[in-house]
Amino acid sequence: MGNGLIKCDVTLETYFTYGNSASVITRPVLQRREGQPIAMRGEIGIRDDGNFRPLVAHNTTHIDMPLHFIDQTADLGTVLNNPAYRINLPMLARVLDLSTWPDPQCFYEQNGVRYCERVSIEMLPPVEELRQYHALVLLTGFGAVMRPGSDHFHPDAAGFYHLPYITVEVAQRVADAGLALIAIDCMTVERQTQGRPLRMTGDVHPVLLGHEPPVFILEGVAGDRIVPQAGFVPTEGVLEVIPRRTNAAGAEAAHARVFLSFYRGPENRQRLEQLLELVTPDYLYG
């Protein structure tokens, strides 16, 4: 591989659910038959008892809008294509590979995959360093658990799924640093507090989404796709988040296509900054 731009697709290729979220299946909805050559398939949400359940935008790689947690705030329609929100432009991102963090107490093993369950403040760079970036990408190693889907993902005997989560202190540092977005290779940033019935905290989303300007939350990043595509995990990259455009008015989240781009070698940061200089709001929006 040469020294050109490496562009990794870090979008999850499947649906991943846990707890009382809708289990998503893809099935034929219009069968091909004689006199009707067309065939179509679609996704539906299924409850544990087999009944239909409404689908939401939180079952695969997606981005949370402020409206997800806070009433009377920006929805997807307000945010899309608005240069005032930095997430509509390529973002310089700090990438933290936490799968190699030395403290074993922060880790859990699921389906043969060892990953960082608790993302704590000591794992983050100082505020002054984070202020150099637009986004922070947290790679815990959980992407390898999500990849096969959720059919074989189950809680422990007490009902805990051991999903990766970030602490309130982490969220506050990210907000204090003025970042536009935080990304994680998990379907949530919140901590599970109870097994049966399942309960999660609601502490982290308000800190991030309620900040002014908001810190958007990108969940379900397929971090385990980087090494197979590039051969290594960079410490910096350009992050592009492309949300789906349909039904944007009132939407509190959106499935998204996500790319992380970077260069090989010590000049990665310099070349990324040169790349970002070319992509201005005027270039994208006229």
C-alpha positions as CSV (number, residue, x, y, z in Angstrom):
1,M,0.0,0.0,0.0
2,G,1.3,3.5,-1.0
3,N,1.2,6.8,0.8
4,G,-2.1,8.0,-0.6
5,L,-5.2,8.7,1.3
6,I,-6.7,5.7,3.1
7,K,-10.5,5.9,3.4
8,C,-12.1,3.4,5.7
9,D,-15.8,2.7,5.7
10,V,-16.6,2.3,9.4
11,T,-20.3,1.7,9.0
12,L,-21.8,-1.3,10.6
13,E,-23.0,-3.8,8.1
14,T,-25.8,-5.4,10.2
15,Y,-28.4,-4.5,12.8
16,F,-27.4,-4.9,16.5
17,T,-29.9,-4.8,19.3
18,Y,-29.9,-5.5,23.0
19,G,-32.4,-5.7,25.9
20,N,-35.9,-4.5,25.0
21,S,-34.9,-2.9,21.7
22,A,-36.7,-4.2,18.7
23,S,-34.9,-7.2,17.1
24,V,-34.6,-6.3,13.4
25,I,-35.0,-8.9,10.6
26,T,-35.0,-8.5,6.9
27,R,-37.6,-10.5,5.0
28,P,-39.3,-10.5,1.6
29,V,-42.3,-8.2,1.5
30,L,-43.3,-8.6,-2.1
31,Q,-42.6,-12.1,-3.7
32,R,-41.8,-12.6,-7.3
33,R,-44.5,-14.7,-9.0
34,E,-45.9,-15.3,-12.4
35,G,-47.1,-12.1,-14.0
36,Q,-45.3,-10.1,-11.4
37,P,-41.5,-10.0,-12.1
38,I,-40.7,-7.6,-9.3
39,A,-39.4,-8.7,-5.8
40,M,-38.8,-6.5,-2.8
41,R,-37.6,-7.0,0.8
42,G,-37.8,-4.8,3.9
43,E,-36.8,-4.5,7.5
44,I,-39.2,-5.0,10.4
45,G,-38.9,-4.9,14.1
46,I,-40.0,-8.1,16.0
47,R,-40.7,-8.4,19.7
48,D,-39.6,-11.4,21.7
49,D,-43.2,-12.7,21.5
50,G,-43.1,-12.4,17.7
51,N,-45.3,-9.4,17.4
52,F,-44.4,-6.4,15.3
53,R,-42.7,-3.4,16.9
54,P,-41.9,0.0,15.4
55,L,-38.4,0.4,14.1
56,V,-36.2,3.2,15.3
57,A,-32.9,4.7,14.0
58,H,-30.8,3.3,16.8
59,N,-30.3,-0.3,15.6
60,T,-27.1,0.2,13.6
61,T,-24.6,3.0,12.9
62,H,-26.5,6.2,13.7
63,I,-26.1,9.8,14.9
64,D,-28.2,11.3,17.8
65,M,-29.8,14.7,17.4
66,P,-30.3,17.0,20.5
67,L,-34.1,16.2,20.2
68,H,-33.3,12.6,21.2
69,F,-33.1,13.7,24.9
70,I,-34.1,17.3,25.1
71,D,-37.4,18.7,24.1
72,Q,-37.7,21.8,21.8
73,T,-34.1,21.3,20.4
74,A,-32.7,20.6,17.0
75,D,-34.1,17.7,15.0
76,L,-32.5,16.1,11.9
77,G,-34.3,18.5,9.5
78,T,-32.8,21.5,11.4
79,V,-29.3,20.0,11.3
80,L,-29.0,18.6,7.8
81,N,-27.0,20.7,5.4
82,N,-26.7,23.6,7.9
83,P,-23.0,24.7,7.9
84,A,-23.5,26.1,11.4
85,Y,-23.3,22.5,12.6
86,R,-19.7,21.3,12.1
87,I,-20.9,17.7,11.6
88,N,-22.1,18.6,8.1
89,L,-18.4,19.1,7.1
90,P,-15.5,16.7,7.3
91,M,-14.1,16.8,10.8
92,L,-10.5,16.4,12.1
93,A,-10.8,13.6,14.6
94,R,-8.7,12.2,17.5
95,V,-8.9,8.5,17.5
96,L,-8.4,6.6,20.8
97,D,-7.8,2.8,20.5
98,L,-8.8,1.8,24.1
99,S,-8.7,-2.0,23.3
100,T,-5.0,-1.9,24.5
101,W,-5.6,0.1,27.7
102,P,-3.4,-1.5,30.4
103,D,-6.0,-1.6,33.3
104,P,-7.7,-5.0,33.2
105,Q,-10.5,-3.8,35.5
106,C,-12.0,-1.7,32.7
107,F,-12.4,-4.7,30.4
108,Y,-14.9,-7.5,29.8
109,E,-14.9,-10.5,27.5
110,Q,-18.0,-11.3,25.3
111,N,-18.2,-14.1,22.7
112,G,-14.4,-14.5,22.8
113,V,-13.8,-10.7,22.3
114,R,-12.1,-8.7,25.0
115,Y,-13.0,-5.0,25.0
116,C,-13.0,-1.9,27.1
117,E,-16.3,-1.7,29.0
118,R,-15.8,1.5,31.1
119,V,-14.3,4.5,29.3
120,S,-13.0,6.7,32.1
121,I,-11.5,10.2,32.3
122,E,-7.9,9.0,32.6
123,M,-8.1,7.5,29.2
124,L,-8.7,10.9,27.5
125,P,-6.2,13.5,26.4
126,P,-6.3,16.8,28.3
127,V,-8.8,19.5,27.3
128,E,-6.1,21.6,25.6
129,E,-5.2,18.7,23.3
130,L,-8.8,17.8,22.5
131,R,-9.5,21.5,21.5
132,Q,-7.3,20.9,18.4
133,Y,-10.0,18.6,17.0
134,H,-13.6,18.6,15.9
135,A,-14.4,15.0,16.9
136,L,-13.3,12.2,19.2
137,V,-13.6,8.6,18.2
138,L,-13.5,6.0,20.9
139,L,-12.7,2.4,19.8
140,T,-13.2,0.0,22.7
141,G,-12.9,-3.3,20.7
142,F,-16.7,-3.9,20.9
143,G,-17.1,-3.5,17.1
144,A,-16.0,-7.2,16.8
145,V,-18.9,-8.2,19.1
146,M,-21.4,-6.2,17.0
147,R,-20.2,-7.5,13.6
148,P,-22.0,-10.9,13.7
149,G,-25.3,-9.2,14.8
150,S,-27.2,-9.7,18.0
151,D,-28.5,-13.3,17.6
152,H,-25.8,-14.6,19.8
153,F,-25.4,-11.6,22.1
154,H,-26.9,-12.3,25.5
155,P,-26.7,-10.8,29.0
156,D,-25.0,-12.5,32.0
157,A,-26.9,-14.3,34.7
158,A,-27.8,-11.0,36.4
159,G,-29.2,-9.5,33.2
160,F,-26.2,-7.2,32.4
161,Y,-25.0,-6.9,28.8
162,H,-21.7,-5.2,29.7
163,L,-21.9,-2.7,26.9
164,P,-19.1,-0.1,26.6
165,Y,-20.1,3.2,28.2
166,I,-18.5,6.6,29.0
167,T,-18.6,8.3,32.4
168,V,-20.1,11.7,33.0
169,E,-16.6,13.1,33.5
170,V,-15.7,12.0,30.0
171,A,-18.7,13.6,28.6
172,Q,-18.0,16.8,30.5
173,R,-14.4,17.0,29.2
174,V,-15.6,16.5,25.6
175,A,-18.1,19.3,26.0
176,D,-15.6,21.5,27.7
177,A,-13.2,20.9,24.8
178,G,-15.8,22.3,22.3
179,L,-15.9,19.1,20.2
180,A,-18.7,18.8,17.7
181,L,-19.1,15.1,18.0
182,I,-18.1,12.0,20.0
183,A,-18.2,8.5,18.4
184,I,-18.1,5.1,19.9
185,D,-18.2,1.5,18.7
186,C,-21.3,0.6,20.7
187,M,-25.1,1.3,20.4
188,T,-25.1,3.6,23.5
189,V,-22.8,5.7,25.6
190,E,-24.9,5.2,28.7
191,R,-24.1,2.7,31.6
192,Q,-26.5,-0.1,32.4
193,T,-27.6,0.1,36.0
194,Q,-30.1,-2.8,36.3
195,G,-30.6,-6.2,34.7
196,R,-34.2,-7.2,35.0
197,P,-36.0,-5.1,34.0
198,L,-33.2,-3.4,32.0
199,R,-32.4,0.1,33.1
200,M,-29.8,2.5,31.7
201,T,-28.6,5.8,33.0
202,G,-29.6,9.0,31.2
203,D,-26.7,11.0,32.5
204,V,-24.4,11.3,29.5
205,H,-26.7,12.3,26.6
206,P,-27.9,15.5,28.3
207,V,-24.4,16.7,29.0
208,L,-23.5,16.3,25.4
209,L,-26.7,17.0,23.5
210,G,-27.6,19.8,25.9
211,H,-24.4,21.6,25.5
212,E,-24.4,24.8,23.4
213,P,-23.4,24.2,20.7
214,P,-24.4,20.5,21.0
215,V,-22.0,17.6,21.0
216,F,-23.6,15.1,18.6
217,I,-23.3,11.4,19.5
218,L,-22.3,8.9,16.8
219,E,-23.0,5.3,18.0
220,G,-22.5,1.9,16.4
221,V,-19.2,2.7,14.7
222,A,-17.6,-0.4,13.2
223,G,-14.2,0.2,14.5
224,D,-13.0,-3.3,13.8
225,R,-13.1,-2.6,10.1
226,I,-10.1,-0.2,10.2
227,V,-7.3,-2.7,10.6
228,P,-8.5,-5.1,7.8
229,Q,-8.8,-2.1,5.5
230,A,-5.7,-0.2,6.5
231,G,-3.5,-2.5,8.5
232,F,-3.3,-0.2,11.5
233,V,-5.4,2.1,13.7
234,P,-4.4,5.8,13.3
235,T,-4.4,8.3,16.1
236,E,-5.9,11.0,13.9
237,G,-8.1,11.1,10.8
238,V,-10.8,13.0,8.9
239,L,-14.3,11.8,9.9
240,E,-17.2,12.1,7.5
241,V,-20.8,11.4,8.8
242,I,-23.5,11.1,6.1
243,P,-27.0,10.8,7.7
244,R,-29.9,9.5,5.8
245,R,-32.1,12.2,4.5
246,T,-35.6,10.7,4.7
247,N,-38.3,11.9,7.1
248,A,-36.0,14.4,8.6
249,A,-38.6,16.7,10.2
250,G,-39.0,15.6,13.8
251,A,-36.4,12.9,13.6
252,E,-34.3,12.5,16.7
253,A,-31.6,10.3,15.1
254,A,-30.6,9.0,11.7
255,H,-28.9,5.9,10.3
256,A,-25.6,7.1,8.9
257,R,-22.8,6.2,6.5
258,V,-19.4,6.9,8.2
259,F,-15.9,7.2,6.8
260,L,-12.5,7.7,8.5
261,S,-9.7,8.9,6.3
262,F,-6.0,9.2,7.0
263,Y,-2.5,8.9,5.7
264,R,0.3,6.5,6.5
265,G,3.4,8.0,8.1
266,P,4.5,10.9,10.3
267,E,3.1,13.5,8.0
268,N,-0.5,12.3,8.5
269,R,-1.6,15.4,10.6
270,Q,-0.1,17.9,8.2
271,R,-1.7,16.2,5.2
272,L,-5.1,15.9,6.9
273,E,-5.1,19.7,7.6
274,Q,-4.2,20.4,4.0
275,L,-7.1,18.2,2.9
276,L,-9.6,20.0,5.3
277,E,-8.5,23.4,3.9
278,L,-9.9,22.3,0.5
279,V,-13.3,21.4,1.8
280,T,-15.0,24.6,3.0
281,P,-18.7,25.3,3.5
282,D,-18.7,27.4,0.3
283,Y,-17.2,24.4,-1.6
284,L,-20.0,22.1,-0.3
285,Y,-23.0,24.4,-0.1
286,G,-22.2,27.3,-2.5
